[in-house]
Amino acid sequence: MTENATDTKSEVKTENQKAENQNTGNQNSGTQRFNDVIPEPQPQPQGPPQSQSQPGARPEVKTEAKTGPVPVESARAGDAPVAASPTAVVETVAGVHEECERLRAERDGLFERMARLQAEFDNARKREQRERADYRAFAVADAVEQFLPVLDNFRLALNSNGTAEQLRAGVELIAKQMDEVLRSLNVTPVETVGQPFDPRVHEALESVERTDLPDHQVIDEIRRGYRIKERLLRPALVRISVNPNLSEA
């Protein structure tokens, strides 16, 4: 009876061990199938990535890093800048002061030069105005000097006790003398009688109807006009003819 119970327990243990071994085999087979589906990651090689070679590109030369102590500047790249020495600061301040003094002296020199040029310009302008006034005065004096003999002759004619004919002859001589003085000053009379009417030098005071003369011809001079060289001093007052036959045509 006891032996049968012992055998029964042994059989039960044997069956349990078989079941456990079967489960373990199933798990191992599942794990193997999972590893076959998802490959294991391969370790990447250490070092910088190799660039793909392009056609025409120069081959990359590999240089080995030099071994040795790391410089202080590269090791302290992220640190705060080192303060300059007092001697360097003093030299910098002295250089700035020298530059300021140089610029200040240059500025003062430019101001002095500008003031001197301004004074010279004012003096030249005043001198030019004075010379122009003097030239005008000299020109007027020269012209007046030439007219003084004419004025003297007029006074002699007024104080004379001659007849009317003698007085007229004296006035005509004075008029000729006046024309000579004007001619010496480059003052010439404007031509009038017998000339076509020119509005640039003539001023029509009256028009007279004449059939025997051309239209718009000067027939009489009322006041003589004068020009100095090419400049008109005053226009001549004239009478002009109007020919109705030519006007209608």
C-alpha positions in Angstrom: 0.0 0.0 0.0 2.8 2.4 0.9 4.8 1.4 -2.1 1.9 2.2 -4.5 1.5 5.7 -3.0 5.2 6.4 -3.5 5.1 5.3 -7.1 2.1 7.4 -7.7 3.9 10.5 -6.4 6.9 9.8 -8.5 4.8 9.5 -11.6 3.1 12.8 -10.8 6.5 14.6 -10.4 7.7 13.1 -13.6 4.7 14.4 -15.5 5.1 17.9 -13.9 8.7 18.0 -15.0 7.8 17.1 -18.5 5.2 19.8 -18.7 7.6 22.4 -17.4 10.3 21.3 -19.9 7.7 21.5 -22.7 6.7 25.1 -21.7 10.3 26.2 -21.4 11.0 24.8 -24.9 8.0 26.7 -26.3 9.2 30.0 -24.8 12.7 29.5 -26.2 11.3 28.8 -29.7 9.1 31.9 -29.5 12.0 34.0 -28.5 14.1 32.6 -31.3 11.4 33.4 -33.9 11.1 37.0 -32.5 14.9 37.5 -32.8 14.7 36.2 -36.4 12.1 38.8 -37.3 13.8 41.8 -35.6 17.6 41.9 -36.2 19.8 43.0 -33.4 21.3 46.5 -33.8 24.8 46.5 -35.0 27.4 48.7 -33.2 28.4 51.8 -35.2 32.1 52.4 -35.8 33.7 55.2 -33.8 35.1 58.3 -35.6 33.9 61.0 -37.9 31.5 60.0 -40.8 33.1 59.4 -44.1 32.0 61.8 -46.8 30.9 60.3 -50.0 33.3 60.8 -52.8 32.1 63.0 -55.6 33.5 63.0 -59.1 36.2 65.6 -59.5 36.6 66.2 -55.7 40.1 66.1 -54.2 40.8 63.2 -51.9 40.4 64.1 -48.2 43.7 64.0 -46.3 43.4 62.7 -42.8 45.6 64.3 -40.2 46.2 62.9 -36.8 45.4 65.2 -33.9 48.5 66.4 -32.2 48.8 65.3 -28.6 49.9 67.6 -26.0 48.5 70.0 -23.3 45.4 71.9 -24.3 46.0 75.7 -24.6 44.6 77.9 -21.9 42.7 80.1 -24.4 40.8 77.1 -25.9 40.2 75.5 -22.6 38.8 78.8 -21.3 36.7 79.8 -24.3 33.6 80.1 -22.3 35.2 82.0 -19.5 34.9 85.8 -19.1 37.5 88.0 -20.9 40.6 88.7 -18.9 40.8 92.4 -17.7 43.5 94.5 -19.4 46.5 95.5 -17.3 46.6 99.0 -15.8 49.6 99.9 -18.1 47.6 99.1 -21.2 44.6 101.2 -20.0 46.9 104.2 -19.3 48.5 103.9 -22.7 45.1 103.7 -24.4 43.8 106.8 -22.5 46.9 108.7 -23.3 46.5 107.9 -27.0 42.9 109.0 -26.9 43.9 112.3 -25.3 46.6 112.9 -27.9 44.1 112.2 -30.7 41.6 114.7 -29.1 44.2 117.4 -28.8 45.2 116.9 -32.4 41.6 117.1 -33.7 41.0 120.2 -31.5 44.1 121.9 -32.9 43.0 121.0 -36.4 39.5 122.4 -35.7 40.9 125.7 -34.4 43.1 126.0 -37.4 40.2 125.5 -39.8 38.1 128.1 -37.8 40.9 130.6 -38.0 41.4 130.0 -41.7 37.6 130.3 -42.4 37.5 133.6 -40.5 40.5 134.9 -42.4 38.9 134.0 -45.7 35.7 135.6 -44.7 37.5 138.8 -43.8 39.4 138.7 -47.1 36.1 138.2 -49.0 34.4 141.1 -47.3 37.4 143.3 -48.0 37.5 142.3 -51.7 33.7 143.0 -52.0 34.0 146.4 -50.4 37.1 147.2 -52.5 35.2 146.1 -55.7 32.2 148.4 -54.8 34.5 151.3 -54.0 36.4 150.8 -57.3 33.1 150.6 -59.2 31.9 153.8 -57.7 35.2 155.5 -58.4 35.1 154.3 -62.0 31.6 155.7 -62.4 32.6 159.0 -60.9 35.7 159.2 -63.2 33.5 158.4 -66.2 31.0 161.0 -65.3 33.8 163.5 -64.7 35.3 162.8 -68.1 31.9 163.3 -69.8 31.1 166.5 -67.9 34.5 167.9 -68.6 33.9 167.6 -72.4 30.5 169.3 -72.0 31.9 172.3 -70.1 33.0 174.2 -73.3 29.5 173.7 -74.7 28.0 175.2 -71.6 30.4 178.1 -71.8 29.3 178.9 -75.3 25.6 178.8 -74.3 26.3 181.4 -71.7 28.2 183.6 -74.1 25.3 183.3 -76.6 22.8 184.4 -73.9 25.0 187.4 -72.9 25.5 188.6 -76.5 23.8 191.6 -77.9 23.6 190.5 -81.5 20.7 190.2 -83.8 18.4 187.2 -84.0 20.2 185.9 -87.0 23.5 186.1 -85.2 22.0 184.3 -82.2 20.6 181.6 -84.4 24.0 181.0 -86.1 25.7 180.9 -82.7 23.2 178.3 -81.4 23.7 176.1 -84.5 27.5 176.2 -83.9 26.9 175.1 -80.3 24.6 172.3 -81.5 27.4 171.0 -83.8 29.9 171.2 -81.0 27.4 169.2 -78.8 27.2 166.5 -81.6 31.0 166.3 -81.7 31.2 165.8 -78.0 28.5 163.0 -78.1 30.3 161.4 -81.0 33.5 161.3 -79.0 31.6 159.5 -76.3 30.4 156.9 -78.8 26.9 158.3 -78.7 25.2 158.4 -82.1 21.7 159.6 -83.2 19.1 157.2 -84.4 18.3 157.5 -88.1 14.7 158.5 -88.7 13.5 160.4 -91.8 13.3 158.2 -94.9 13.8 155.0 -93.0 11.1 152.3 -92.5 9.5 152.4 -89.2 11.4 150.2 -86.7 9.6 149.7 -83.3 12.9 148.8 -81.7 14.3 152.3 -82.1 11.3 154.4 -83.2 8.3 155.5 -81.3 5.3 156.6 -83.6 3.7 159.7 -82.2 1.4 160.3 -85.2 0.5 158.7 -88.5 -0.2 160.7 -91.7 -2.1 159.4 -94.7 0.1 159.7 -97.8 -0.5 158.0 -101.1 2.9 159.1 -102.6 5.0 157.4 -99.9 5.4 153.8 -98.9 3.4 152.5 -96.0 4.9 152.9 -92.5 7.8 155.2 -93.5 9.2 157.8 -91.2 8.4 161.2 -92.6 9.3 163.5 -89.7 11.4 163.5 -86.6 9.9 165.2 -83.5 12.6 164.2 -81.0 16.0 162.7 -81.8 16.9 159.3 -80.4 20.3 158.2 -79.3 22.2 155.0 -78.9 25.6 154.3 -77.3 27.4 151.7 -79.3 24.7 148.9 -79.6 22.7 150.0 -76.6 19.6 152.2 -77.1 19.6 155.2 -74.8 16.2 156.5 -75.9 13.9 155.9 -78.9 13.2 158.6 -81.5 9.7 160.2 -81.6 8.6 160.2 -85.2 5.6 160.7 -87.6 5.0 157.8 -90.1 3.1 157.6 -93.3 0.0 155.4 -93.9 -0.7 154.5 -97.6 -4.3 153.2 -97.8 -3.7 151.7 -101.2 -0.8 149.6 -100.0 -2.6 148.8 -96.7 -5.7 147.4 -98.5 -3.5 145.3 -100.8 
